[in-house]
Amino acid sequence: MSERIRKERREQRMQTKEAVKRVWLRKRTLLLLLVPLGILLLEIAKRNAFFAEEIFAKRIYKVFSICVSFLTGWLPFSLAEWIILLAPVLMFVLIVLFVRRIRRAQDGRNTVFAACMNGILNLACTISVIFFVYAIGCGINYYRYPVASYLGLEVQESTEEELKGLFTELAKAAASLREELTSEDENGVYQLPMTKEELGRLAAEAYESFAEEYDIFAGYYPKPKQVMLSRLMSYTQITGVYTCWTMEANVNVDISPYSIASTMCHELSHLRGFMREDEANYLSYRVCMASDSKDVRYSGVMHALIHTGNALYRRNPEAYYEIIDKYYSIGMRRDLVANSEYWKQFEHTKIAETSEKLNDSYLKANNQADGTQSYGRVVDLLLAEYRQRK
């Protein structure tokens, strides 16, 4: 091969390399622009609920969430969980590659500096993409219309009598359902009569039934993902997590059997774009009650009962215990005692305290000023429905 041909080939390779660099630089510039774009969309949503609801949630987000959840829904495992588990390995590999690139760099301050800046730029692009997906997959939906507007509910201040009436009604319903459930362990505590995978299918079907009455909830619902490390998840006192980057409803399946279905329905509500925790709790109850399965309905009633009981206890402890003594069945009591014993082993740990603070800060940063206390506001929605029925 002549020297001229070798020289031409070297020049072609250099030109190709330069062209690739220019394209990559343009792509990274566009990726970095996702941060201001995400911030802009969030600010518009904060100031304009019409944009958050009618333009984004009902159209852009719905198509985006259905497409992504359809793809990840085919996986028999939680993609989000595996990403978290493999993240340290990936970080280690990237650090090793970065160090190798620095070592291979030619001597000279400019070359090493360029390699460092390239690494920082790549990191910034990654963070930019993560933030933007959060904004469109989760953040904007915190500013959409309240779910009460779709369900015809009027939230207002309640009286103690209304709270007692609701608590009594839920206690009676839970006791009635519990009597019909025969699947128990040797201690008489409720156990699932089906696999958790089958329960996930029932939760998805319950949403489909609910959507027949309220078409705002129509769409594809994948089965919730069972977290492999559910026991470890309990140390954070978290029962479920919705991951907007993979559009998965991840559920801690180590918790008390009666509470798994309601947790599944809670997380699936986020998939449809209802992000506020009080609304997700209420939707969990309503959707469970739309199920043909008595096991799912029992889970939903117990979920609502506990929140309502906590609210009544803060107002009138005597009335709270009076209703418990009168209406709680033996089976219900066993289930609640077992649930209490389960969570006692995870209380007052550093992990639980840190998780609580992080979750509280996250919620306050996303239009829920009362942080983790927002979970309990589900009672306002339950009372609104109670008054509507009366």
N, C-alpha and C positions, 0 to 999 in steps of 0.2 A: 504494500500500500504506500503510495507516494506521500511525501510530506505535505503536499498541497491538499490532498484529500483528508488527511488527518486534521489539518488545520481547519478545513471547512466544517468537519464534523464537530470539532471542539467549539467552533463559533455557533453552530446550530444548537448544541447542547446549552451553551451559555444563553442564547436567545430564548430557548424554551424555558430555562430556569428563571430568567428575568420576567418572562411573560406570566409564569405561574406565580411568581412573587407579587406582581402587580394585581393579578386577579385575587389572590389570597388577601392582599392588603385591602382591596376594595370590599371584600366580603367581611373582613373583620371590622371595617369602618361601619358597615351596615349593621353588623351585630351589636356594636357599641351603641348605635342609635336606638336600640330597643329599650334602653333604660329611660331616656327622656320620653319616648313614645308611651311606655307603660305608665310613667308618672302622669303624663298628660291625660291618658284615658281615665286613670283613677281620679284625678282632679275634676274632670268633666262629670264623672259619675257622682262624686260627692255633691256637686252643685246642681245636678240635673237628674232626678230620679227617672224621668221619661227616657233619657238616653240609656240609663242603666237597665231599665226594664224592657221597653219596647224595641229598642234598637239592638242592645247587646244581649241581654239574658234570653229573650224569646227567639232570637234569630242566630246571631253569631255564636254565642256560647252553646246553644242547644245543638247546633250542627257539629261544632268542635267536640263537645263532650260525647255525643253519640258515636262519632267516628273513632275517637281515641279509645273509649270504653269498649267498643265492639272489638277492636284489635286486642287490647289487653285482657278482655273478658275470655278470650279463647285459651289463655294460659291457665293451667290448673293450679298455679301458685301465685303468690303476691309478687309482682314485679318490683314494686316499691320496696318490699322487705329485702329482696335480693340485692337491689341497688345499694341499700344501706349497709348490708352485710359485706358487700364487695368494695364499698367505697374506700376503706383503709388500704386494701390491696392495690386498688387503682391509684390512690394517692402515692403510695410507696413506689410504684412503677414509674409514675410521672416524675417524681423527685429524682429517681435514679437516672432516668433519661435526660433530665435537665442537667444534672451534675456531669454526666458524660459529655453532653454538648459543650458545657463550659470548658471541660478539660481538653476537648478536641479543638477548641477555638485556638486560632493562631495567637501568638504572643502579641500583646498590644492592647491598650486600654479600650480603644474603640470597638474592637471585635468582641471582647468580653462584655462590654457595656451593651452592645447590640444584642447579644445572646440573652442577657438578663432582661432587657426591655421586651424582647420577643416573648419570653416566658410570662412576664407580667401582663403583656397584651393578651395572650391566650387565656390567662386566668380571668382577666376582666371580661373577655368575650363570653366565657362560660357563665360567670356570675350574671352578666347581662341577659343571657337566654333564660336562666333560671328565674330571674326576677320577672321577666316579661310573661313567661308561662304562668307564674303565680298570679300576675295581674289579671290575665284573661281567663285563667282557670279557676279563680277563686276571689281575688280582691274586689273586683268591680261588683260582683254579686252581693256584697255586703250592703250595697246602697240601692238595691232594687225595691220595688213595692213590698209592703208587708204581706205575708201570706194570708192574713186575716181578710184582706181585700178580695181575695179570690174565693174564700170560704164563706163569705158573708157574715163575718163575726165582728162584733163591736166590743172592743176592749175598753173597760172602764173600772173605776174603783169598786171593790166588792165589799159586802158586809160579812160579818162573822157567820151569820146564819146561812148565807149562800155557801160559804166555805165548808161549813158543817154538812150542809145538804149534799154538796158535791162529794165530800169524803165518804159520807154514808152510802151514797149511790155506787161509788167505785168499790167500796168494801163489799157490798152485797154482790156486785157483779163478779168480783174476783173470787169470792167464796163459792158462788154458784158454778163458775167455770172449774174451780179446783176440784169440786166434788166429782166432776165428770172425767177427770184425768186420773188414770190408773197406773201410769208408769212411775214407779218409785224405787228408791234403793232400799237397803235393809233397814235404814233408819226412818223410812217413810217420807224422805225428801224427794221432791219431784225430779225426775230424770227425763231426758228427751227420748221419745219412743221411736226416733228416726235418726239418721245420720245428720251431721251438721251440714253436709252438702245438700241433702234433701231439704233441710230447714232453710238454707239459702235460696233454694229454688222457690219455696213457698213465700219467702219474703219478697222476691222479685215479682211473683204472681200477684201478691197482695197489692203492690203498686199498680200493676196493670188493671186490677179490679177497681182500685181507687180512681184511676185515670178515666174510667168509663163515666164517672160522675163529674170529675173535674179535669177537663182536657189539658189544662196547664201542666199536668204531670205526665202527659202522654210521652212515649218514647221508649227507647230500648233500655232495659234494665239487666245488667249482668248479675250473676250470683256474687254476693259479697265474698271477699277473699279471707280465708282463715289464716291468721298469723301463726307461723310455725313456732315462734318464740313467744307464745302467748303468756306463758308463766312469767317470763322476764318482763313482759309488757305490764303485768299486774303490779310490779314493783313501782311503776310510774303512776299507778292508779288510773290508768287510761283503759277504757273498754273498747274504743274504736278510733280509727283515724282515717279521714278521707285525704287522699293524696292527689292534688290537682295536676301533678306532672304526669301521672299515669292513669288518672281518672278511675281509681280503684277505691272501693269501700272496704277497708281492712278492719277485721273484727277480732278482738281478743276472745278466743273460744275456750279459755280456761276458767272463765267466770261462771257464776251460778247458772245452771241450765235454763231456769225460767227467764233470765234476762238477756239471753243471746239473741232471740228473734227481734226484740225491741231495739237492741243495739244495731242489728243489721239494718232495720228500717230507718233508724236515725241516720246512719252513714249514707244510705242510698238517697236520702233527701238532699244531701249535699251534691250528689251527682246531678240532680235536676236543677241545681243552682240556688237552693235555699240554704244559705250559709249561717244565718243567725242561729245560735244554739237553742234558744227558747222555741223557735219555730221548728227546728229539726226534732226537738223533743215532742212537740205537739203532733207533728206529722207522723212520728213514730207510732204514737198512740192511735191516731185516726186510721193510718194504713193497716196497722195490726188488726184493728176492729173490722176492717173490710175483708179480712182473710176468711176463707172457708174452714181453716184449721183452728180447732179449739186451743191447741197449744200456742199458736201465734197470738190469738186473742188474749189468752191468759197472760202472756208476756207483756202485751200492750197495756192491759188493765193494771197489772202490778207496777209497771213503769209510771203510769199516771198516778196511781194510788200513793206511791212513796213520795213523789213531789208534793202532792196535795196534803198528805199527812204532815210533812215537814212544815208546810206553810201554816197549817192549823195549830201545830204544836207551838210555834212561835207566838201565836195569838192567844191560844187558850189550851194549855196542857191538859187540864181536867177534861175538857170536851173531847180532846184527842184520845185519851185513854178510855174514856167512856164508850166511844164508838168502837175502838179496838176490842174491848171486852165483850161488846154486844154482837159484833158482826164478823170478826176474824175467825175463820175456821181453823181447825187443828192443822190441816195440811198447809194452809197459808203460813201459819206460825212456824212450822217446821222449816219451810222454804226460806223465810226471812231470817230465822236464827242461823241456818246454814250459811246464808249469804253474809251475814254479819261476821260469823266466825272466819269465813274465807278472807274477808278484807282486813280483819284485825292483824293478820300476819304481815301486812304490807304497810301498816300505819306508822307514822312518825319516823320514817327513814329519810336520809338525805336525798335519795333519788326521788321519793314522793314529793318532798318539799320543793326541790328544784323544779320538778315537772309542773307542780301547781303554780309556781311563780312564772315560769315560762308561758304556760297556757294563759294565765291571767293577763300577762303583758301583751301576748298576741291578740287576744280578744279585744283589749282596750285600744289597741292600735288599729283595729278593724271595725270601728263604728259600734262597739259594744262597751259603753263607758263603765258598766258595772262588772266587767271582766267575767270571771268564772261564776259570779253570782247570777249572770244572765241565764244559766241553765234553769234556775228555779222560776224564771218568769213564765215558764210554760203554764203555770197555774192560772195566769191571767187569761190565757187562751182557752184553757179548760173551763174556766168560769164563764167566759163569753158564750161558749157552746152550751153550757148548763143553763144559762139564762134564756138562751134561744129555744131550748127544748121546753122550758117551763112556761 
